[in-house]
Amino acid sequence: MGLIRLRIREFAGEKGWTLKDVSDYSGVAYSSVRAYARSPGLAMVDFTSILKMARALDVMIEDLVEVIEE
């Protein structure tokens, strides 16, 4: 099983958003956004949450998700 990292902070920063803003605009709970943004490597994620955050940040899922270990 591989690990991924979500580039939430990077894309939020480009928009001048905080993690709270990402949460508000995406509808994903702030605690989840914060956990995803802080984690150096995730084995499991909620696809629906990733989709919502990608849409809010106006990026493709492929750009938001970085594979760090296969």
C-alpha positions as CSV (number, residue, x, y, z in Angstrom):
1,M,0.0,0.0,0.0
2,G,1.3,3.4,-0.9
3,L,1.3,6.7,0.9
4,I,0.1,10.1,-0.4
5,R,0.4,13.7,0.7
6,L,-2.2,16.3,0.1
7,R,-0.9,19.6,-1.1
8,I,-3.7,21.6,0.6
9,R,-1.4,24.2,2.2
10,E,0.3,24.9,-1.0
11,F,-2.8,25.6,-3.0
12,A,-4.6,27.4,-0.2
13,G,-1.6,29.7,0.1
14,E,-1.7,30.5,-3.6
15,K,-5.3,31.7,-3.0
16,G,-4.4,33.5,0.2
17,W,-6.7,31.1,2.1
18,T,-6.3,29.5,5.5
19,L,-7.1,25.9,6.3
20,K,-10.4,27.3,7.8
21,D,-11.2,28.9,4.5
22,V,-10.6,25.6,2.7
23,S,-13.0,23.9,5.2
24,D,-15.6,26.6,4.8
25,Y,-15.5,26.6,1.0
26,S,-15.3,22.8,0.6
27,G,-17.7,21.8,3.3
28,V,-15.1,19.4,4.7
29,A,-14.8,19.5,8.5
30,Y,-11.9,21.7,9.7
31,S,-10.5,18.9,11.8
32,S,-10.2,16.7,8.7
33,V,-8.7,19.5,6.6
34,R,-6.1,20.2,9.3
35,A,-5.3,16.5,9.7
36,Y,-4.9,16.0,6.0
37,A,-2.7,19.1,5.7
38,R,-0.4,18.2,8.6
39,S,0.1,14.6,7.7
40,P,3.4,13.8,5.9
41,G,2.0,10.6,4.5
42,L,-1.5,9.1,4.5
43,A,-2.4,5.5,3.7
44,M,-6.2,6.1,3.7
45,V,-8.2,9.2,2.9
46,D,-11.9,9.9,2.2
47,F,-12.2,10.3,-1.6
48,T,-15.3,12.5,-1.2
49,S,-13.4,15.0,1.0
50,I,-10.5,15.1,-1.5
51,L,-12.9,15.8,-4.3
52,K,-14.6,18.6,-2.4
53,M,-11.3,20.2,-1.5
54,A,-10.0,20.0,-5.0
55,R,-13.2,21.6,-6.3
56,A,-13.0,24.4,-3.7
57,L,-9.3,25.0,-4.5
58,D,-10.1,24.9,-8.3
59,V,-7.4,22.2,-8.9
60,M,-7.5,18.7,-10.3
61,I,-7.4,15.8,-7.9
62,E,-4.2,14.7,-9.6
63,D,-2.6,18.0,-8.6
64,L,-3.8,17.9,-5.1
65,V,-2.6,14.4,-4.4
66,E,1.1,13.6,-4.3
67,V,2.3,10.0,-4.2
68,I,5.2,9.8,-1.9
69,E,5.6,6.0,-1.5
70,E,4.3,3.2,-3.7
